[in-house]
């Protein structure tokens, strides 16, 4: 039995990138031998075990052979005779196909270290095409290591295009697509994920509403970058600077899907895109089985981002309607996330990246002032039933009016 450190830990160690988890491959062992040593088996499709003390993952060396469509259509061989080189050959990229033995010696049969130095994301073998999820994984790695200058190798991009042109991407499960997408959104440069997918022609099966934004113009006065797709990626970039929450970044990604539905004869105007985009956000979110918190925030940002942008011109009663609709009283943290996403939207424009966003501050102060209205005092004054609600609304509007007067 031989144990090797493999994959990401070896790659990131060589790159001087933080190593967050360690995975191991075990060569020359059987399932029973692992169990006898106290390892706990967790893999269903192939033998993966958790170390009895560290909890780290140990997988038996294995080979895979394509047997059907999608991510799960494989026949796995994890017998004791599978070699380390055979195991590494089934991996996606050369930089992920390196191993290190117990003495710290590097095993690199597919020139991963060379590609690491050349900043190339290159497939290990033509078996790359057998797993369509790898199109998304390569795009995610491009997003993760963009700051190091990594690019997708030309021959690998060709294989990604071949996969995208087939029906294989559509055969993936929503859960797997969302897992890769959500992880990509949490990378330092998530916009690169979508840039690579577009270059590979891989947007149509899962991200069609987003893909429709490229080529759709905005008014140059407000959007010097013009293109709605370019703007969306700039908003996503800004969201990374403002928040480490997946929900905020997702809302930034899909907030303008309504612009992809504007009839061309109305361009570059997009009147009503906020409301028209809600169905597209729902459809997009349902397709990827996006978590409820991400979907719900995205719908609020989609519907109300223009209201927030125009905050200083809104009547206090309209500000209150926005606060009510967003349930800002019971969910102030989510409303703050909405304001952050709107800030990213305002700054996600060429030349506007550093602007102060007074509108968000105004809404924060309005919410604070309106929240300070004492409903118990209204009840103590003798109001009952509907009159309590009416008085509460009047008092909140008055509080917001005071904030607006102070704002000048």
C-alpha positions in Angstrom: 0.0 0.0 0.0 1.4 3.4 -1.1 -0.1 6.7 -0.3 0.4 9.9 -2.3 -0.7 13.5 -1.9 -2.5 14.5 -5.1 -4.3 17.2 -7.0 -5.0 20.6 -5.7 -2.7 20.4 -2.7 0.3 19.6 -4.9 -0.6 22.2 -7.4 -1.2 25.0 -4.9 1.9 24.2 -2.9 4.0 24.6 -6.1 2.2 27.8 -6.9 2.6 29.2 -3.4 -1.1 29.5 -3.2 -2.9 28.7 0.1 -3.6 25.0 0.5 -7.0 24.5 2.1 -7.5 20.8 1.9 -5.4 17.7 1.1 -6.5 14.7 -0.9 -4.7 11.4 -1.1 -4.6 8.5 -3.5 -3.9 5.0 -2.2 -2.2 2.5 -4.6 -2.2 -1.2 -4.1 -4.9 -1.5 -1.5 -8.4 -3.0 -1.4 -11.6 -1.7 0.2 -11.3 -4.2 3.0 -7.8 -3.2 3.8 -8.8 0.4 4.2 -11.7 -0.6 6.4 -9.5 -2.8 8.5 -7.2 0.3 9.1 -10.2 2.2 10.5 -11.0 4.3 7.4 -14.6 5.2 6.9 -16.0 4.7 3.4 -18.0 7.6 2.0 -17.8 7.2 -1.8 -20.8 5.6 -3.5 -19.7 5.4 -7.1 -16.0 4.7 -6.3 -14.1 4.0 -3.1 -13.4 7.2 -1.1 -12.5 7.0 2.6 -12.1 9.4 5.5 -9.0 9.1 7.7 -10.0 8.0 11.2 -8.1 10.8 12.8 -7.7 13.7 10.4 -10.9 13.3 8.4 -9.0 13.9 5.2 -10.0 12.1 2.0 -8.2 9.0 0.8 -9.3 7.5 -2.5 -8.2 4.2 -4.0 -6.4 4.7 -7.3 -8.9 4.2 -10.1 -9.5 4.3 -13.8 -12.8 5.3 -15.5 -14.4 4.3 -18.8 -17.2 6.2 -20.4 -20.5 4.2 -20.5 -23.2 6.8 -20.9 -24.1 10.5 -21.0 -23.3 13.2 -18.5 -21.4 13.2 -15.3 -22.4 9.8 -13.9 -22.0 7.7 -17.0 -18.8 5.9 -16.1 -17.6 2.4 -15.2 -15.0 2.6 -12.5 -12.1 0.2 -11.8 -10.5 0.7 -8.3 -8.8 -2.7 -8.1 -5.4 -3.0 -6.3 -3.6 -3.3 -9.6 -4.4 0.3 -10.8 -1.2 2.3 -10.9 -0.7 5.9 -9.8 0.0 7.0 -13.4 -3.2 5.4 -14.6 -5.1 7.3 -11.8 -3.5 10.6 -12.7 -4.2 10.2 -16.4 -8.0 10.3 -15.8 -7.8 13.7 -14.2 -8.9 16.9 -16.0 -5.8 19.2 -16.2 -2.1 18.5 -16.1 -1.7 20.9 -13.2 -4.1 18.7 -11.3 -2.4 15.5 -12.3 0.7 15.7 -10.1 1.4 13.7 -6.9 3.8 13.8 -4.1 5.1 10.7 -2.2 5.7 10.4 1.5 9.3 11.7 1.1 8.1 14.8 -0.7 9.2 13.7 -4.2 7.1 15.0 -7.1 5.6 12.6 -9.5 4.6 14.4 -12.7 4.1 12.1 -15.6 2.0 14.6 -17.7 4.2 17.7 -17.3 1.9 19.5 -14.9 4.8 21.5 -13.4 5.8 22.7 -16.8 2.3 23.9 -17.5 2.2 25.5 -14.1 5.2 27.6 -14.9 3.8 28.4 -18.4 0.4 29.4 -16.8 -1.4 26.9 -19.0 -4.7 25.1 -18.2 -4.2 22.0 -20.4 -6.1 18.7 -20.5 -4.2 15.5 -19.6 -5.6 13.3 -22.4 -8.4 13.1 -24.8 -10.4 11.4 -22.1 -11.1 15.0 -21.0 -14.1 14.9 -23.4 -15.7 12.1 -21.5 -16.8 14.3 -18.7 -18.7 17.4 -19.8 -18.5 18.9 -16.3 -14.9 19.6 -17.1 -15.9 22.5 -19.3 -17.2 24.3 -16.2 -14.3 23.2 -14.1 -11.7 24.6 -16.5 -13.6 27.9 -16.6 -13.7 27.9 -12.8 -9.9 27.3 -12.5 -9.4 30.2 -15.0 -11.4 32.4 -12.6 -9.4 31.2 -9.6 -6.0 31.6 -11.0 -6.6 34.6 -13.3 -4.4 36.8 -11.1 -1.4 34.5 -11.8 -1.9 34.9 -15.6 -3.3 31.4 -16.3 -5.0 30.9 -19.8 -6.8 27.9 -21.3 -4.5 26.1 -23.7 -5.7 26.4 -27.3 -6.1 22.6 -27.8 -8.0 22.3 -24.5 -10.4 25.1 -25.6 -11.0 23.2 -28.8 -12.1 20.2 -26.9 -14.3 22.4 -24.7 -16.0 23.7 -27.9 -16.5 20.2 -29.1 -18.2 19.3 -25.9 -20.3 22.4 -26.0 -21.4 21.7 -29.5 -22.7 18.2 -28.5 -25.6 17.5 -26.2 -23.4 16.5 -23.3 -23.6 19.7 -21.3 -27.4 19.5 -21.3 -27.1 16.0 -19.8 -25.4 17.4 -16.6 -27.5 17.6 -13.4 -28.5 21.1 -12.2 -26.9 20.3 -8.9 -23.5 19.8 -10.5 -23.8 22.9 -12.7 -24.8 25.1 -9.7 -22.0 23.7 -7.6 -19.4 24.7 -10.2 -21.1 28.0 -10.8 -21.5 28.9 -7.2 -17.8 28.1 -6.5 -16.9 30.2 -9.5 -18.9 33.1 -8.2 -16.9 32.9 -5.0 -13.5 33.0 -6.8 -11.5 36.3 -7.0 -12.4 36.9 -10.6 -15.8 35.2 -11.3 -16.3 37.2 -14.5 -13.5 35.1 -16.1 -15.6 32.0 -15.6 -18.3 33.4 -17.9 -15.7 34.8 -20.4 -14.2 31.3 -20.8 -17.6 29.7 -21.2 -18.5 32.2 -23.9 -15.2 31.6 -25.7 -16.0 27.9 -25.6 -19.6 28.4 -26.9 -20.8 26.8 -23.7 -23.5 29.3 -22.4 -26.6 28.1 -24.3 -27.6 25.1 -22.3 -27.5 26.6 -18.8 -26.9 30.3 -19.1 -28.9 31.4 -22.1 -30.6 34.4 -20.4 -27.3 35.7 -19.4 -25.7 35.1 -22.8 -28.5 37.1 -24.4 -27.2 40.3 -22.8 -24.1 40.6 -25.0 -24.7 42.8 -28.0 -27.6 44.6 -26.3 -26.8 48.3 -26.0 -27.4 50.7 -23.1 -27.6 54.5 -23.4 -24.0 55.8 -23.7 -24.7 58.7 -21.3 -25.2 56.3 -18.4 -23.2 53.3 -19.7 -20.0 54.3 -21.5 -19.3 50.6 -21.8 -22.5 50.3 -23.9 -22.9 46.5 -24.0 -25.2 45.0 -21.4 -23.2 41.8 -21.1 -20.0 43.8 -20.5 -21.8 45.9 -17.9 -23.1 42.8 -16.1 -19.5 41.4 -15.8 -18.3 44.8 -14.5 -21.1 44.7 -11.9 -20.0 41.2 -10.9 -16.4 42.4 -10.5 -17.6 45.2 -8.3 -19.7 42.9 -6.1 -16.5 40.9 -5.3 -15.0 44.1 -3.9 -18.0 44.8 -1.8 -19.2 41.4 -0.5 -18.1 37.9 0.1 -21.7 36.6 0.1 -22.8 34.3 -2.7 -26.3 35.8 -2.7 -25.0 39.3 -3.4 -22.7 38.1 -6.2 -25.5 36.0 -7.7 -27.9 39.0 -7.6 -25.3 41.1 -9.3 -25.0 38.5 -12.0 -28.7 38.3 -12.9 -30.1 41.7 -12.0 -30.3 42.9 -15.6 -31.7 39.8 -17.4 -34.7 41.9 -18.4 -32.5 43.9 -20.8 -32.1 40.7 -22.9 -35.8 40.8 -23.5 -36.1 44.4 -24.7 -37.2 44.5 -28.4 -34.4 45.8 -30.6 -36.5 48.6 -31.9 -36.5 50.1 -28.4 -32.7 50.0 -27.9 -30.8 51.5 -26.2 -33.8 52.2 -23.9 -34.9 49.5 -21.5 -38.0 50.9 -20.0 -39.6 48.3 -17.7 -36.8 45.9 -17.8 -36.9 45.6 -14.0 -40.3 43.9 -14.0 -39.9 42.1 -17.3 -36.7 40.5 -16.0 -38.3 38.8 -13.0 -39.6 35.9 -15.0 -36.2 35.4 -16.5 -34.5 35.5 -13.1 -37.0 32.9 -11.8 -36.5 30.6 -14.9 -32.7 30.9 -14.7 -32.7 30.2 -10.9 -35.1 27.3 -11.3 -33.0 25.7 -14.0 -29.9 25.8 -11.8 -31.8 25.0 -8.6 -30.3 28.1 -7.0 -30.8 28.3 -3.2 -33.8 30.3 -2.1 -31.7 33.1 -0.4 -29.9 33.7 -3.7 -33.0 33.7 -5.8 -35.0 35.9 -3.4 -32.3 38.6 -3.2 -31.8 38.5 -7.0 -35.6 39.1 -7.5 -35.6 42.0 -5.2 -32.5 43.6 -6.8 -33.9 42.9 -10.2 -37.1 44.7 -9.4 -35.9 47.6 -7.3 -32.4 48.5 -8.4 -33.6 51.4 -10.4 -35.7 52.6 -7.5 -32.6 52.6 -5.4 -30.6 54.4 -8.1 -33.3 57.2 -8.1 -33.6 57.2 -4.3 -32.9 60.9 -3.9 -35.7 61.8 -6.3 -38.3 59.4 -4.8 -41.2 60.6 -2.7 -41.0 59.5 0.9 -44.1 57.4 0.4 -42.4 55.6 -2.5 -39.3 54.9 -0.3 -41.6 53.4 2.3 -43.3 51.2 -0.4 -39.8 49.8 -1.3 -39.0 49.2 2.3 -42.4 47.4 2.8 -42.1 45.3 -0.3 -38.6 44.2 0.6 -39.7 43.4 4.1 -36.8 45.5 5.4 -38.3 45.6 8.9 -37.9 41.9 9.5 -35.0 41.3 7.1 -32.7 44.3 7.5 -29.6 42.2 6.6 -31.1 41.1 3.3 -32.1 44.8 2.5 -28.5 45.8 3.2 -27.4 43.1 0.8 -29.7 44.6 -1.8 -28.1 48.0 -1.3 -24.6 46.5 -1.7 -25.7 44.9 -5.0 -27.1 48.2 -6.2 -23.8 49.9 -5.3 -22.0 47.3 -7.4 -24.5 48.0 -10.2 -23.8 51.8 -10.0 -20.1 51.3 -10.0 -20.1 48.6 -12.7 -19.8 51.1 -15.5 -16.8 52.5 -17.3 -15.5 55.6 -15.4 -17.9 55.1 -12.5 -15.9 52.5 -10.6 -15.0 54.8 -7.7 -18.2 56.9 -7.3 -19.7 57.5 -3.9 -23.2 56.0 -3.8 -25.2 58.3 -1.7 -28.5 56.6 -2.6 -27.6 53.5 -0.5 -26.7 55.8 2.5 -30.0 57.6 2.1 -32.0 54.3 2.1 -30.0 53.2 5.2 -30.9 56.3 7.0 -34.5 56.2 5.9 -34.8 52.6 7.2 -33.3 53.5 10.5 -35.5 56.5 11.0 -38.7 54.7 9.9 -37.8 51.7 12.1 -37.5 54.0 15.1 -41.2 54.8 15.0 -42.9 53.4 18.1 -46.0 51.4 17.2 -46.7 50.9 20.9 -47.0 54.7 21.3 -49.6 54.7 18.5 -51.6 52.0 20.2 -51.3 53.8 23.5 -52.9 56.8 21.8 -56.0 54.8 21.4 -55.9 53.8 17.7 -57.3 50.4 16.8 -57.4 48.0 13.8 -56.7 49.6 10.4 -56.1 53.0 12.1 -52.9 51.6 13.7 -51.5 50.7 10.4 -52.5 54.0 8.8 -50.9 56.0 11.6 -47.8 53.9 11.5 -47.4 54.5 7.8 -48.0 58.3 8.2 -45.4 58.4 11.0 -42.9 56.5 9.0 -43.4 58.7 5.9 -42.8 61.7 8.2 -39.6 60.2 9.5 -38.4 59.5 6.0 -39.3 63.1 5.0 -37.1 64.4 7.8 -34.2 62.3 6.4 -34.9 63.6 2.9 -34.8 67.2 4.2 -31.5 66.6 6.0 -30.1 65.1 2.8 -30.9 68.3 1.0 
